[in-house]
Amino acid sequence: MRDVAAIEERLPQLTEDAKTSASRLLDGVGDADLGRLGIDGQVLPFARVLTDLDQLESARGILPEPQYDVLVGLAIGMTPEQVWEEMAGAGTMAVEYDTSDVTAAVVRSPRRVVLVSGPDELMEVFSYPFALWRIYLHPTQHRLAHGSFRGPARVTGGPGTGKTVVALHRAQHLAGSAPADRSVLVTTFTKTLAGSLEDSLRMLIDDEALLRRVDVRHIDQIAHQVTASRHGRLQVLSDSEKRDRWRLLITTFNLSYTEAFLDQEWLHVVLAQGITAREEYLTAARSGRGRPLGTRAREELWPALTAFEAELRSEGRWTHETICMEAARLLELAEAKPYRHIIVDEAQDLSPWQWRMLRAAVPSGHDDLFLVGDTHQRIYHHRVSLKQVGIDIAGRSERLKINYRTTVEILGWSLGLLRGEHIDDMNEDLETLAGCRSEVHGAPPVLRGANTRSAEMEHLASVVLSWLDGGVQPAQVGVAARSGVLVDEAVNALAGAGIAAVSLGKRTARDGEVAVATMHRMKGLEFRCVAVVGVGQHQMPAPAAVTSATDDQRSHDLDIQRERCLLFVACTRARENLLVSWHGTPSPLLPS
């Protein structure tokens, strides 16, 4: 199936553009190979005048899908033989087929075709996404997972575009050539997500010998292990102890700043840039810090900032940040690095000191670091320039655009939450979600306000009951809230309506239970139906998570942006149905 009129309309302009181009997209691939791969007489002239991948991707809807996939595979560097292997499968024999018998073709292609009789069966297929991606990758995903890169490489893309799937296939591919057990590290920023990655990897790799070559750990676990091997048991400062120390230093040095301001200055300027000397601090850039500090103010602050670290060292106390900094130092000094390849999922939420540790944990060279993430889904404070932490991805970054999880309606509405926001790409430029799209339609999101919190919870219970009565399994329903208090209220409201529910902050959900969690804990999860509750004026953005504009306007703006990203993450956990509710006045973060 093709759009003949559109192909003929585009061909003259593409032909003119090709005349001024030094090269064309498919130079080096002969007509015979194109014909063998199924490119027919109408598509061939169109393919021959393409000069870049964007032109090809924009023609996705007008070309026959199998021919489009062939062209994409060739355009991204696969050989004709590799494309044939991907499209036709291994072990294909030269057998005569009746090319008009579609049913027989489907039977011969169980790895490529799923037959469904209607929307319900189609959505049932979507309920098990990883089972499908175990056996199929889009050619772009395949090239990223199986390619070779001269240095660090990165994959970005909106929610549901298959970034994590690419990372897992990448781990499997690299494990195949790894020299020893635990040569490949797969890591991310939380223990929960690391556990999810390990479970998925076990689904993907059924060879125990191959699986032993992959080490799955969350980032803090690596830092603690490396540092403890040198210093023994580590005593970590609690958050309240940390605040008390800053408060005492403010009194000692007679400063006019808050403990929160000093802590953020230490984290996001001193530690983020690896500053160890007064002269470095006096001239350091303070991007992301809106309150300006002149030389005199920095001279005043520096003794307190250094005293904080000096006291920790003298007492043998640590913070999670200093543990990571020490791990990076020890790894930099080590002649033998612990890993051959490192794959990072949810890269946008790692800190500068964590990146320095990872850079030091693997030798520089081919296929050393592979990063996947989306800065539109950043849910923590960290703002990182990969260049400044020694990771150069120039020429080795690619963005995925097709959402395989969320309906057009939910994705489109959720993108509206971030409209107009300028979001960095971790490489000293701006990121964009332009072109991110879904191919599946469904019901639009439901927005519902209530007069009171109890009325909102009653409505939540009635909606979840309607989903369950409609055939959705409890494990395919998720409820997200900004605070732990509201999570507990939602669990109680569901229990009062006879619905088994559990807070993911306490334990993992079992079969037959609805999962309820904070928006942060929902990261990396997905459900058929999601309710996001408490999206009211005084709950979202969370007051305690936002710096006062009078204290630091730039930090205030970034905090508001992060809250928008957090709401975006929560809403895009839904595949088919999304409810967003509040009581009282709706949140200013919601689209008007």
Buried (B, 14 or more C-beta within 10 A) or exposed (E): EBBEEEBEEBBEEBEEBBEEEEEBBBEEBEEEBBEEBBBEEBBBEBBBBBBEBEBBBEBBEBBBEEBBBBBBBBBBEBEBEBBBBBBEEEEEEEEEEEEEEEEEBEEBEEEBEEEEEEEEEEBEEBBEBBEBBBEEBBBBBBBBBBBEBEBBBBBBBBBBBBBBBBBBBBBBBBBEEBEEEBBBBBBBBBEBBBBBBBEBBEEBBEEEEBBBBBBBBBBBEBBBEBBBEEEEEBEEBEEEEBBEBBEBBBEEBEBEBBBBBBBBBBBBBBBBBBBEEEEEBBEBEBBBBBBEBEEEBBEBBBBBBBBBBEEBEEEEBBBBBBBBBBBBBBBEEEEEBBBBBBBBBBBBBBBBBBBBBBBBBBEEEEBBBBBBBBBBBBBBBBBBBBEBBEBEBEEBBBBBBBBBBBBBBBBBBBBEBBEEBEBBBBBEEEBBBEBBBBEBEBEBBEBBBBEEBEEBBBBBBEBBBEBBEEEBBBBBBBBBBBBBEBBBBBBBBBBEBEBBBBBBEEEEBEEEBBBBBBBBBBBBBBBBBBBBBBBBBEBBBBEEBBBBBEBBEBBBBBBBBBBBBBBBBBBBBBBBBBBBBBBBEBBEBBEE
